Amino acid sequence: MRALIVSDVHSNLEALQSVIADAGTRGGFDRIWSLGDLVGYGPDPGACIDLMRKYDHVGVAGNHDLAAFERLSTEAFNVYAAAAAEWTMKQLTKDHVGYLNGLPLGVETDGFTLVHGSPRDPVWEYVVSVATATVNFQHFDTPWCLVGHSHISFMCTPTEKAATFLQFPIDEPITLTDQRAIINPGSLGQPRDGDPSSSYAIYDSEAGTVSHHRSEYDIAKTQEKMLERGLPQYLADRLTHGR
């Protein structure tokens, strides 16, 4: 089984289409594992939901998914994220809302725990510090855990005293062992690591590997649609720089 691992698509249809095509050139995939925030920020929330649903997939809810139908308040969002969430609410059909409302906060599958933020707090917590990562190894029972939310890729493993963050190298399959790990594939639709290309991963159960990849997409087209649809200029501009 080969799983395409994506996170933080954020209504970016061009990026999602590009990653699906790029994964197809790397041996393809049997299903998609989506780590939340399928919608929010970008111009095509409904189309991204529709495309995801064409594939065998497992998904979990992110904070922007929950905010898109008022299951979560936007009070903690910055002004740009709140504006995009309010716009997104108006674009979704009842069927789209029903799909998002049905997403769980966490899933266990094939030895992985899938969450958006962290296993301790799937909605809000960012796994970005040694202290946070160390604690979170106590909050999942599977060998490995997949997270998103920070829009930055990494691998993290536990040691006797504290967790250790490792780079998630590009195009180099990493063999998974009995050692536990927290893995973030990075953001597909709004990278924030200085590289504007889409970030994703592929898990190959037969080979026992996980690999990290990047895919170029038509950023200008996504930006043009964002501005045409009245989304904040700031959200469009940041796609250029991957910040």
Residue pairs with C-beta under 8 A, 6 or more apart in sequence:
1 30
1 31
1 110
1 204
1 205
1 206
2 27
2 28
2 29
2 30
2 202
2 203
2 204
2 205
3 29
3 30
3 31
3 32
3 33
3 110
3 202
3 203
3 205
4 19
4 20
4 23
4 29
4 31
4 32
4 33
4 200
4 201
4 202
5 32
5 33
5 35
5 146
5 185
5 200
5 201
5 202
5 203
5 210
6 16
6 19
6 32
6 33
6 34
6 35
6 185
6 188
6 200
7 34
7 35
7 36
7 37
7 116
7 146
7 147
7 148
7 149
7 184
7 185
7 186
7 187
7 188
7 200
8 35
8 36
8 37
8 62
8 148
8 149
8 151
8 186
8 187
8 188
8 189
8 190
9 15
9 16
9 34
9 37
9 38
9 39
9 42
9 48
9 52
9 188
9 189
10 37
10 38
10 39
10 40
10 41
10 42
10 64
10 187
10 188
10 189
10 190
11 38
11 39
11 40
11 41
11 42
11 43
11 44
11 45
11 48
11 88
11 189
12 41
12 42
12 43
12 44
12 48
12 188
12 189
12 190
12 198
12 217
12 222
12 239
13 42
13 43
13 44
13 47
13 48
13 51
13 222
14 217
14 218
14 219
14 221
14 222
15 188
15 189
15 198
15 215
15 217
15 222
16 48
16 51
16 52
16 188
16 189
17 51
17 217
18 198
18 215
18 216
18 217
18 218
19 188
19 198
19 200
19 215
19 217
20 51
20 55
21 215
22 198
22 200
22 213
22 215
23 29
23 200
23 202
23 213
26 202
26 211
26 213
27 202
27 204
29 202
30 56
31 55
31 56
31 57
31 58
32 52
32 55
32 56
32 57
32 58
32 59
33 57
33 58
33 59
33 109
33 112
33 114
33 146
33 203
34 52
34 57
34 58
34 59
34 60
35 59
35 60
35 62
35 114
35 115
35 116
35 146
35 147
35 148
35 149
35 185
36 59
36 60
36 61
36 62
36 63
36 64
36 65
36 103
36 115
36 116
36 117
36 122
36 148
36 149
37 62
37 63
37 64
37 65
37 116
37 148
37 149
38 45
38 48
38 49
38 52
38 59
38 62
38 65
38 100
39 45
39 48
39 49
39 64
39 65
39 68
39 88
39 92
39 100
40 62
40 64
40 65
40 67
40 68
40 81
40 84
40 85
40 88
41 64
41 81
41 84
41 189
41 190
41 231
41 235
42 48
42 84
42 189
42 190
42 222
42 226
42 231
42 235
43 222
43 225
43 226
43 228
43 229
43 231
44 225
45 68
45 88
45 91
45 92
45 96
46 91
46 92
46 93
46 96
49 92
49 96
49 99
49 100
52 59
53 99
58 107
58 109
58 114
59 103
60 103
60 104
60 105
60 106
60 107
60 114
60 115
60 116
60 122
61 100
61 103
61 104
61 105
61 116
61 122
61 123
62 116
62 117
62 123
62 148
62 149
63 72
63 116
63 117
63 123
63 124
63 149
64 81
64 85
64 88
65 100
65 103
66 72
66 100
66 123
67 73
67 74
67 77
67 85
68 85
68 88
68 89
68 92
68 97
68 100
69 89
69 92
69 97
69 100
69 101
70 89
71 101
72 123
74 81
74 82
74 85
74 86
76 124
77 85
80 232
80 234
80 235
83 231
83 232
84 231
84 232
84 235
87 229
87 230
87 231
92 100
105 115
105 116
105 122
105 123
106 113
106 114
106 115
106 119
106 122
107 113
107 114
108 114
108 141
108 142
110 203
110 205
111 142
111 143
111 144
112 142
112 143
112 144
112 145
112 146
112 203
113 119
113 140
113 141
113 142
113 144
113 145
113 146
114 145
114 146
115 122
115 145
115 146
115 147
116 122
116 123
116 147
116 148
116 149
117 123
117 124
117 125
117 126
117 127
117 147
117 148
117 149
118 125
118 126
118 127
118 132
118 136
118 139
118 147
118 149
119 136
119 139
119 140
119 145
119 147
120 135
120 136
120 139
125 132
125 136
125 149
126 132
126 149
126 150
127 133
127 136
127 147
127 149
127 150
127 156
127 182
127 184
128 150
128 152
130 162
130 163
130 164
130 165
131 162
133 156
133 163
133 165
133 182
134 158
134 162
134 163
136 145
136 182
137 158
137 163
137 180
137 182
143 176
143 178
143 180
143 181
144 176
144 180
144 181
144 182
144 183
145 180
145 181
145 182
145 183
146 182
146 183
146 184
146 185
147 182
147 183
147 184
148 184
148 185
148 187
150 184
150 192
151 186
151 187
151 190
151 191
151 192
151 193
152 184
152 186
152 187
152 192
152 193
153 168
153 184
153 185
153 186
153 193
153 199
153 201
153 212
154 165
154 166
154 167
154 168
154 183
154 184
155 165
155 166
155 167
155 168
155 174
155 181
155 182
155 183
155 184
156 163
156 164
156 165
156 166
156 181
156 182
156 183
157 163
157 164
157 166
157 179
157 180
157 181
157 182
158 164
158 179
158 180
163 182
168 174
168 183
168 184
168 185
168 186
168 201
168 212
169 212
170 212
170 213
170 214
171 211
171 212
171 213
172 211
172 212
173 204
173 207
173 209
173 210
173 211
174 209
174 210
174 211
174 212
175 207
175 208
175 209
176 208
176 209
176 210
183 201
183 210
185 199
185 200
185 201
185 212
186 193
186 199
186 200
186 201
186 212
187 198
187 199
188 198
188 199
188 200
189 198
190 238
190 239
191 197
191 198
191 199
191 242
192 238
192 242
192 243
193 199
193 242
194 241
194 242
194 243
195 214
195 242
196 219
196 239
196 240
196 241
196 242
197 214
197 215
197 216
197 217
197 242
198 214
198 215
198 216
198 217
199 212
199 213
199 214
200 212
200 213
200 214
200 215
201 210
201 211
201 212
201 213
202 210
202 211
202 213
203 209
203 210
204 210
204 211
219 239
219 240
222 236
222 239
223 236
223 237
223 239
223 240
226 235
226 236
227 233
227 236
